């Protein structure tokens, strides 16, 4: 989320061979402060998702790693727009997209997306919508279907005769665990079940004019560079395992209705502990957040301390000693994105405070 010779895999203890189907539940999935490193191939060639049914053997060792994406699962309450999202108990960020934040709900019944926030043209957009990733328990034959409609975005305009604009989404999802067996990637060989998901979304843009909501007219849509109605279909195959070395889909493919695979993502290594976060303590304040050039930290209780700043991959990018109740740091050399900071005692190394902030450009 190494070698693929079975003897070496066995020697390393990575992977367990399946003689019977497995069952996946919430204990087999990543949680708070886990980080998953994934290899991504955006040009997989003639690869297919392979056969369905019982006791399958899938060998996917021919992909080319185009880039690596690191997912960090953390406390969602510090994410931009968190106050507008309900039902989340976990958040995830991606190193491949440092300007968006996804809100999740993980429980005994499944893993769900409940919303997302992102910056667009320096404006924070918050979308609240439900989407099922996987239900628990899942085994061969587990299936679900869902249909949802709701307003995912609305904003006042107040000009050109337009009072407001909104976007609605209809989402139709069907999922079926259609196979079990052993899947092999460069990470290892794993007993797995394969989940086959079809997601259809229909996004519609509406304008409030003359006291009623109507689908945006083609002329106005062309002037704004948008489509009145957008249809999107995504087919996804995911291979899940109960092996503790994984805790995430071992492999995931997005493919067309005709079977053409557009991208392959596979776990690169076992999940590791990401940059840990603590609850915000009242004695600390970091501002502004988001920030562009300078951040200031104030506190009423600080001695012999050091502040370290990390990027989203966990790499330390800045470290400063301080003893005062306030400090200002220049961040104009940092790229736009999400950063984490930790305040620790310089002598003992004990961490006093950690949290995150956002750099905008």
Order of alpha helices (4+ residues) and beta strands (2+ residues): alpha-beta-beta-beta-beta-beta-beta-beta-beta-beta-beta-beta-alpha-beta-beta-beta-beta-beta-beta-beta-beta-beta-beta-beta
